[in-house]
Amino acid sequence: MAWRSSGKTHAELINNLFNNGVITNQRVRNAMLAVDRSFFSPKNPYDDSPQYIGSSVTISAPHMHAYALEVLSDKLVDGARVLDIGSGSGYLTACMAAMVGDSGKVIGVEHIEDLVKKSVESINKWNENVLSSEKIKIILGDGREGSSENGPYDAIHVGAAASDIPQALIEQLAVNGRMVLPVGPAGGSQEFIQIDKFDKNKISTKNLMGVMYVPLTDKKKQLNK
């Protein structure tokens, strides 16, 4: 039903996602309602489809953002520390910040400087306090390496497909933490995977569904330079 969830307004989009069963958690619904996509997607913000935002990158379809938040929802609680790899537009980063309360912190890692700049501007338009208070912090860097200095993380989201699960991200996941990421070759068969960490050396993996994401790669390859 996700493809039927587009709306004429932000509220209509999110409520359609809820009414169609894509969103089932009220906290996820409230967070997505609180963050208007028009600040982050200059074109067709209320269409339930990916939209191009520059630098060979799209903002994911709203139903995929909703799905990621649903899977991570019991980790996105007050005081949680969160890592968003390939933060892109900053929309999902902002939604996660809306779920972790005033004492929580969300780190976005993006390796395209122009997208870092745009996302910071978009987040400021939505709520300038979250950046000034460092509740949200956007870092220019290689997402495959994470951000160990700000970890460990209760929840990690990866917004691009890795050929293999990055070991650095597993190491930065807190005990009892959860990570969701697409895994698979560029243009090939990919799976959206949930990883739960039970202790330092024990994790479980669960295949959630087939997906199609851009590859988690370096800046040069992404920009075809």
C-alpha distance (Angstrom), angle and dihedral (degrees) to the residues before:
residue distance angle dihedral
M1 . . .
A2 3.79 . .
W3 3.80 94.0 .
R4 3.81 89.1 57.9
S5 3.80 93.8 55.4
S6 3.81 100.7 86.7
G7 3.79 115.4 123.0
K8 3.77 142.2 -168.5
T9 3.81 91.0 -124.5
H10 3.78 134.6 29.0
A11 3.80 92.6 -108.6
E12 3.80 91.0 50.2
L13 3.82 91.1 51.4
I14 3.81 94.1 50.9
N15 3.79 93.8 42.5
N16 3.81 90.1 49.9
L17 3.81 89.0 53.1
F18 3.80 87.8 51.8
N19 3.80 95.8 45.0
N20 3.81 90.6 47.7
G21 3.80 91.7 53.5
V22 3.80 96.7 -112.0
I23 3.81 89.8 114.5
T24 3.81 113.9 43.0
N25 3.81 101.4 156.0
Q26 3.81 115.4 82.9
R27 3.83 92.0 -149.6
V28 3.81 89.5 56.5
R29 3.79 90.3 48.0
N30 3.81 91.9 50.2
A31 3.82 92.8 47.6
M32 3.80 93.5 50.1
L33 3.79 91.2 45.8
A34 3.81 88.7 52.5
V35 3.82 94.1 55.9
D36 3.81 112.9 60.2
R37 3.81 111.0 -148.8
S38 3.81 91.8 -146.0
F39 3.81 88.8 79.3
F40 3.81 90.0 57.7
S41 3.81 106.2 31.4
P42 3.80 113.4 49.5
K43 3.80 93.2 -170.0
N44 3.81 126.5 52.9
P45 3.81 94.5 -18.2
Y46 3.80 94.0 173.5
D47 3.81 97.5 49.6
D48 3.79 113.2 106.6
S49 3.78 92.5 -128.6
P50 3.83 137.4 86.1
Q51 3.82 115.2 -81.6
Y52 3.79 127.5 -157.0
I53 3.83 114.1 -114.3
G54 3.83 100.2 173.5
S55 3.81 137.0 -94.7
S56 3.84 92.0 71.2
V57 3.82 89.7 -62.8
T58 3.79 135.4 120.3
I59 3.78 131.1 -161.5
S60 3.80 104.4 -119.0
A61 3.79 121.2 -109.6
P62 3.81 112.6 -87.2
H63 3.81 91.7 -115.2
M64 3.82 90.4 60.1
H65 3.80 91.9 49.7
A66 3.80 88.4 49.0
Y67 3.79 91.7 49.3
A68 3.81 92.9 50.7
L69 3.80 91.2 49.5
E70 3.80 91.1 48.3
V71 3.81 92.5 53.1
L72 3.81 92.0 46.9
S73 3.81 96.9 37.6
D74 3.81 98.0 106.6
K75 3.80 89.2 53.3
L76 3.82 94.4 45.0
V77 3.80 94.7 79.5
D78 3.79 135.2 133.2
G79 3.80 110.2 -57.5
A80 3.80 95.7 12.8
R81 3.80 121.3 147.2
V82 3.80 112.9 -137.4
L83 3.81 136.7 -172.0
D84 3.82 122.0 -155.6
I85 3.82 111.8 -167.8
G86 3.79 116.0 -158.0
S87 3.78 90.1 14.6
G88 3.81 91.4 -179.2
S89 3.80 110.6 165.6
G90 3.82 92.3 12.4
Y91 3.81 93.3 -125.5
L92 3.79 98.4 120.1
T93 3.81 89.9 40.5
A94 3.80 88.1 57.7
C95 3.81 93.1 47.0
M96 3.79 90.8 52.2
A97 3.80 89.8 49.1
A98 3.80 88.5 54.1
M99 3.81 88.6 56.9
V100 3.82 101.4 47.4
G101 3.80 98.9 60.0
D102 3.78 130.5 -134.5
S103 3.80 92.9 -53.2
G104 3.81 95.0 50.0
K105 3.80 126.7 93.5
V106 3.80 132.8 -152.6
I107 3.80 122.7 -162.3
G108 3.81 117.4 -161.3
V109 3.80 118.6 -162.8
E110 3.81 118.9 -162.5
H111 3.81 126.6 165.4
I112 3.82 98.5 -158.7
E113 3.79 109.8 84.6
D114 3.81 94.0 -154.2
L115 3.81 90.8 54.7
V116 3.80 91.3 49.0
K117 3.79 88.8 54.0
K118 3.80 94.0 45.8
S119 3.80 93.8 46.4
V120 3.79 92.3 50.2
E121 3.81 89.3 51.4
S122 3.81 91.2 48.0
I123 3.80 93.7 48.4
N124 3.80 90.4 48.8
K125 3.81 90.2 52.7
W126 3.80 89.2 52.1
N127 3.82 97.9 42.7
E128 3.79 121.2 -17.0
N129 3.79 92.5 -169.0
V130 3.81 95.4 69.3
L131 3.81 92.2 64.5
S132 3.80 97.8 39.6
S133 3.81 89.7 51.1
E134 3.83 90.5 44.3
K135 3.78 91.2 -125.0
I136 3.80 81.3 132.1
K137 3.78 121.0 33.5
I138 3.82 122.2 -178.3
I139 3.81 114.3 -157.0
L140 3.79 129.0 -166.1
G141 3.79 105.6 -133.8
D142 3.81 150.5 102.3
G143 3.79 106.5 -64.3
R144 3.79 91.8 -154.5
E145 3.80 87.3 70.1
G146 3.80 94.7 46.9
S147 3.81 117.6 -158.0
S148 3.79 108.7 -74.1
E149 3.80 94.0 176.1
N150 3.81 90.8 65.8
G151 3.82 97.9 41.8
P152 2.91 168.6 123.7
Y153 3.80 96.6 89.7
D154 3.78 131.6 -151.0
A155 3.80 90.0 -156.8
I156 3.81 133.2 20.0
H157 3.80 126.2 -171.5
V158 3.79 122.3 -170.5
G159 3.78 116.2 -161.8
A160 3.82 99.5 -165.9
A161 3.79 133.4 54.2
A162 3.79 118.2 -95.6
S163 3.81 119.1 -157.1
D164 3.81 86.3 -139.1
I165 3.80 132.0 8.9
P166 3.85 105.7 -86.4
Q167 3.81 108.8 -116.1
A168 3.81 91.3 -149.9
L169 3.80 90.1 62.3
I170 3.81 93.2 49.4
E171 3.80 88.8 51.9
Q172 3.82 91.4 50.6
L173 3.81 93.0 49.9
A174 3.80 111.0 102.2
V175 3.79 121.1 -124.4
N176 3.83 105.9 -86.3
G177 3.81 87.8 20.4
R178 3.80 127.1 131.3
M179 3.79 133.6 -142.6
V180 3.80 129.3 -168.2
L181 3.78 122.2 -165.5
P182 3.78 142.5 148.7
V183 3.81 113.6 -110.4
G184 3.79 126.9 -166.5
P185 3.81 144.4 73.4
A186 3.79 123.2 -53.1
G187 3.79 108.9 -89.6
G188 3.82 91.1 2.8
S189 3.78 138.3 92.0
Q190 3.81 110.0 -44.6
E191 3.80 132.3 -179.7
F192 3.78 129.0 -155.2
I193 3.81 102.3 -130.8
Q194 3.80 133.5 -163.1
I195 3.80 117.3 -150.5
D196 3.80 122.1 -168.0
K197 3.82 121.6 -169.7
F198 3.81 116.9 -148.0
D199 3.79 99.5 174.6
K200 3.78 137.9 -16.9
N201 3.80 93.8 -71.1
K202 3.81 104.2 25.4
I203 3.80 126.9 80.1
S204 3.79 135.6 157.3
T205 3.79 126.6 -147.8
K206 3.78 128.5 -154.1
N207 3.80 127.2 -173.4
L208 3.79 108.5 -134.8
M209 3.80 105.2 178.9
G210 3.78 145.5 -41.7
V211 3.81 115.5 -81.6
M212 3.81 142.2 170.3
Y213 3.82 116.6 -134.1
V214 3.79 135.5 160.6
P215 3.82 111.7 -100.0
L216 3.80 124.2 -89.5
T217 3.78 96.4 -120.9
D218 3.79 144.3 136.2
K219 3.79 125.5 -70.1
K220 3.82 94.9 -107.1
K221 3.80 94.2 54.7
Q222 3.80 93.3 43.5
L223 3.78 93.0 53.2
N224 3.84 92.5 39.2
K225 3.79 92.2 -124.2
